[in-house]
Amino acid sequence: MRTGCVIAKSPANRLPMHHFVYRDNELYCEDVPIQKIAQKIGTPFYLYSYATLIRHFTAFDQAFTDVARLVCYSAKANASLAILKLMKNLGSGLDIVSGGELYRGLKAGFPADRIVYSGVGKRIDEIDYALNSGVLMFNVESLEELKLIDKRAGFLNCKAPVAIRVNPDVDPKTHPYISTGLRKNKFGIDTVSALEGYKVAKTLKHIEIVGIDCHIGSQITEVQPFTDALKSLKSLISELVSLGIEIKFLDMGGGLGITYEDETPPQLSEYARAIVDLLEGTSLHLILEPGRVIVGNAGILVTRALYRKFGGTKNFIIVDAGMNDLMRPALYQAYHAIQPVVMSDQEELVADVVGPICETSDFLAQDRRITDVKNGDLLAVMSAGAYGFAMASNYCSRPKVAEVMVSGDQFHIIRERQRYEDLIDGESVPSFFSNTGK
């Protein structure tokens, strides 16, 4: 077991990773032993560090103090109400991609004029909801969407603030499933078409052009893709200005990566300086949409070993968390470090850590060198705060797990574990079934 993955500090100018540390061979979240939480509420559960969330957001925001900016936390990374409320209290805006995320954001107290609505497939009811709420701007992803927003704004007798999401055809050098800035991706509008889109937008009675947007991908660990995209946007902005189209907001999206295994994301100062330097001499108001970099290493998934199977061609450690709880390994073959909650002197072995779901893709780790565990031992799946609970499902009729937040020596359940009764909430059996069988 590579316990070196569990650290509380990182090199200067990097985001400190988290507050999950060993004390006397037992893993703590801040000042609470994780074993104590498991004994109280059972497993599996997601666990978040309040101090880490604050530290990460503050460090990110302060890296851009040299420029007018609005940091909009990306709700899709983790939209749990407590986390949204904390981001709002820290002064964050919000990046949303659905009407449901808008609802959650408003419930958490975000002012609508600090909410940016992205997303490639906005429905009419979602557009109306955002217009009535008064969001800061829509990031428009197609000309048809632009015209629909104009039509709905006219129907509601208002003006819709928009930016066009430009696809700059920049390779973010990340997993292809989370690359969004290439011409072959479904997101945004290519540069040439975007210029025409702005010309159309200028003629629409119920559209107010306020910005320009791009988002090139997720888990990006180099600065160059960001600067390449920004240079492309600046060139387009110059063309727009020559046409009498003024741009106030420049939305650079999110995408900055974190350390899961051995990645070395850029230092925050390097990332921020590269962007800020390219904005020098402009009056643009920068919008950033970090998600993973804020919550990724601030959360873990705690699971318990149920059974072990040895021999043949594989060793298996079967745990009570599955792909429905943490989808990333099955979906992206993503790596998550797995640590014992209580360290032991057991020998190491190579094993797959798998869940109870009836799919071969139901694994949390494959061919992982790991300290042998006994049935009942607790394991911590690290760096699970982003796209963990947010992507969870009820597949195989498994109740969604609890979420817990720790602050200092206290912990609080921020989402109750689902009960079996919750699994059928809202379902009904048609009355005509009474005519068939018994």
N, C-alpha and C positions, 0 to 999 in steps of 0.2 A: 504494500500500500504506500502510495507516494504522499505521505503526510505533508511534504513540502508545499503542496498546493494550497494548504490552509494557512494563510498569512493575513495579518492585519495591516501591514504597511506595504508600500510599493515605492519604487524609485521616485526621487524628487520630481515634481510637476506632473506626475501621473495620478490618476484617480486612485486613492487608497482602496484596496479591494473590498474589505468588509470587516465586520466585527464578529466573525465566527472564529474562535480560537480555542486551542486546547489548554486546559488547566489540570495538572495532575492526571494526564491521559484521558480526560473527559472533555468532550466538545461543548462549548458554551456559545450561546448567542448573547452578546454583551455580558451581563452578569447573571444570566439564567442558565443553569445546566439543561441541555436539551432533553436529557433523559427524564427530567422532572416533568416537562411539558407532555412528553409521550405517556408517562404514567397517569397524568391527569386526564388527557383527552383522547388517548388512543392514536393509532396510526392508520393510514398515512396522513400527513398534513404539510401544508406549506408554511414556512416560517420566515418572517422578515425582520430585519434590524432597522429600527427607527433611526438610530444614530447614523447608520450607513446611508440611508435614504437622504437624510439632511446633508450629510457630508458630500455626497455625490452631486446633488442638485446645486448646492452652494458653490462647490469647486467649478462646476461647469459654467454656471452663470457668471462667476467672477472672472473667469478666463476671458470674457468678452467685455470687460468694463471700458475698453477704449472705443467702443462703438455703440451707437443707439441700437438697442436690441430688445426683442421680446422672445424669451425662451418659452416655447410651448411644449410641455410634456406630451409625449405621444401615448394616447390612451390605449392604443392597441397592444402595447407591450404588457400592460397590467392595469386593468380598469377597475380594480377593487375600490370600493367607495372610500375606505380609509386612506388608501394611497393617494387617490385623487384629492381628497380633502387636505392631506399633508402638502401635496404639490401646490395647491391653491394657497395655503397658508404661507408657503415659502415665496410667494409672488410669481409663480409660474402662470403662463397661459396654457392653453390646451389645444392639441392637434387631434382631430376626430376624423373618423371615416364612416360613420353611420349615424342614423337617428338615435339608436340606442346609446351610443357613446355621448351624443349631445345631451340626452336625458340624464345620463349619469353625471356628466360634467356640470350641468345646471343644478342637479341635486347636491353636488359637492360644493356648490357655492361659487363656481367660476362665473365672472361676469361674461355675458355673451360676447361683448366686444373685445374679449381676449381669447376667443375661440376661433380657430381656423378649420374650415371644413374641407378636407381632402377626400379622395376616393373616386374610383373610376366608374362606379355604378350607382349614382344617387337616384333614388326614386322620387316621384312627384311629391308624395307625402313628406319625405325627408327634406326636400328642398323647401317646401312650404313651412315646415317646422323651423328650419334654420332662418328663413326670411322673417318669420314672425318673432323669432327670438332675438334677431339683430346681431348675428355673428359678425366677426371682424371681416372675414372674406371667404369666398368660395375659391378653392383651387380647382379650376375647370380643366377637364381632361379630354374633351372633344368638342368639336364645333356644334354638334347636335345638342350636347349638354348646355353649351353657352346659350343657344337659342331657346332651349326649354326654360332655363333660369330667367331669361328676359321675359318670356311669356308669363311665367308664374309671378314674377315681380310686378308685371303690369296688372295681372288679375288681382293681386293683393295691394295695388296702388302704392308701390314703393320702388326704390332702386336697389339693385343687388350689387354689392361690392365684389369684384372678381379679380383674380390673377389667373393667368393661363399657366398650366403645368407644362413646362418645356422638357422634352426628352432630348438631352444633348448628345446622345450616342456616345456616352463615356463608359468604359469598362471598369466597374468597381472592384473587379478581382475578388469576388466573393462567391458563395454557392449560387449556382444558376437559378435556384428556386427563389432566392431573395435578391436577385439582381433586377433593378427596375429602370435603369437609365440607358439601356441599349435600344437600338431601333427596333429590334425584334420583340421587345417587351410590350405588354398591353398598356403600359402606363404613359400618360402624357401625349404631347403632340410634337412632332419633329420641328426643328428650328424654322424651316421654310414655311411649314403650315402654320406654325405659331404666329409668325409675322402676319400672315393673312388673317388669322384668327383675331389678332388685335385690331386690324383694320375693320373687320366686321363688327367687333365689339364696340368700336368708336361710333358706329352708326345706330346702335341699338338704343332705343329710347329709355329702357329701364335697366341699363347696365352702367355701372360706374367702375372704370378701370382703376384699380388701386395698387396692383402689384404684379410680380412675376414669380414663378415657383419652379423648383425642380427637386427631385429626390431620386438619387441614383442607385440606392440599394441599402442593404443592411449588413451589419457585421463587417464593416470596411476597416482594414487595418493599415492603410497607407493614406498619406495626405494628398498625394498627386491626383487621384480621381476627383477629389473635392475642388482642387484648384483648377483642374481642367474644365470642370462643369461651370465654375464661377466665371472663368474667362469667356466661355461661350455665352453665358447669360449677359455679361457686360457688353459684349459685342452686339447682342440683340437689343439691349436697352438703348445703346447709341443709335441704332436704326429707328427705334420707336420714338426717341426724342426728336429725331429729324423729321418725323411725321407728325409732330405735335402731340404725342402721347406721353404723358408724364407718369413715371413709376415711383410710388412712395415706398412700398414694401418689397424687399428681396427675400424670398423664402428659400433657404438652402436645404430644407428638409432635415433629416437626421441621418443615421447610418453608421455613426462612429462605433467601432467594435470594442469588445472587451476581451479579457483573458479567460478562456475556458480551459485550455490545455497549455500550449506553449506559444500562443500568439503574443506578439508584442505590438499592440496598438500604439499610435503616436502619442507623445506627451501632449497633454492638454494645451500647454503653452505653444507647442509647435503647430497643432491643429488650429488653434484660435489665431495665432499670429499670421498664418498663411492666408486665412480668410480676411482678417482685418486689414492686412497690408494691401490686398487687392481692392478693398473698398475705400482706401484713402483718396480724399479729394471728391468723394461723392456725398450726396445728402440722403442716401438710401438708408432706410430703417430695416435692420437685419432681423429676420425671423428664423429661429432654429427649432428643430423638432426632435430632441433627444428622447429616447425611450429606454432601449436596452442598456445604454451606458449609465443610466440612473438606477434602474431597478435590477439589472441582471445579476450582479454579484451581491445584491442586498438581500437575496432570498435563496432558500434551499428547500428541497423536498425531503422530508423525513419518512423513512419506510422501515418495515420490520421484515427480517428474514423468516420465511415460513417453512421452507424445506430445502434440502440439498440433494442433488443427484450427481454421482460421480461415476467415472468410468466411460468405456467406449471411446468415442472421438471427442467428447465434450464434457466439461464440468459445468453444472448449472447451480446458481444460487437463486432460488425462487422467492420473490418478495411480494409484499401486499400492495405495492404501487405498480401500475401498468401504463401502457401507452395511452390509455384514456386520461390518465392524470398528467403525464408528461409526454407530449407527442414528438418533441424535437428529435430524439434519437431515431425513431421510426421514420419520420418524415424527411429529415436531412442527413441521417447518419451522424448527427451532432454528438460531440463529445461533452460529457459532464463528468468531472471528477467525482468519485464515490469514496467517502471516508467513513470509518467506523465512528459511531458516536462515543463509544468507550473503546479505547485502544487496548490491544491485548498482545501477548507474545506468541500468538498462533502463527504457524508457518504460512507462507504465501502460496498461492496457487493461481493458475490461469483459468478463468471461468467467465461464462456469460451470466450477467445479472438480469434476470427476466421477471416479467410480471405474470398475472393470472389470466390475461386476455387470450382468447382462442385465435391468435394470429402469430405466425412465425416472426413477424416484424415487431412483436411485443418484447422489446428489450430496452434496458437502460444503459447497458454496456455490453460489448462483445469482446471476447478474447482479452479480458482485462486482467492484469496481474493485480491481485487483491489479497489482503489478509483474509485467511479463512475465517468464516463466521459460523457460529452455532445457531440453531433454530431459536428464534426469539431475539437475536441481537438486532440492534438498531443501526441503520446506515443513513448517512446524509448525502443526498445527491446535490452537489454544489452548483452554484451559478444558475439557479433555476427561477430567479425572480422575474425574468422577462420571458414572455411567450410560454409560460408554464401553466398556471391556472387559467390564463386567458384563452388557451387553446384546448382546455380540458373538455371532455364530453361524458355522456352517460352510456357509452358503448358497453354492451353486455349487461345493461341495466345496473351499472355500478354507480352508487351515489357519489357525487362530487365531494372531494375531501374538504376538511376544514382549513381555514387560513388563520394564522396567528401572527401578531406583531409584538416584539419585545422592545421595551424601553428601560434601560438600566437593569434593575432587578425585578421588574414586573413584566408580565405578559398578559395579553388580551386577545380573546378570540374575535377576529374582525369579520369572520364569516363562519357560521355554524356548518358542521358537517351535514350533508343531506341525509334525510331518513328515507326508508323504503317508501313511505307514503308520499314523499315529495316526487318520486319517480313517475307517479301517475296523475299528478296534479294537472288539472285542465283537460284530462282525457275523458271520453264518454263512449258508451256503447250505443249504436243506433237502435232506435225503437223497433225497426223492422226485423231485427235479429230474433224477436219473439216468435216469428213465424217459421223459424228454422231450428230443427232439433229440439233438445230439452234445455 
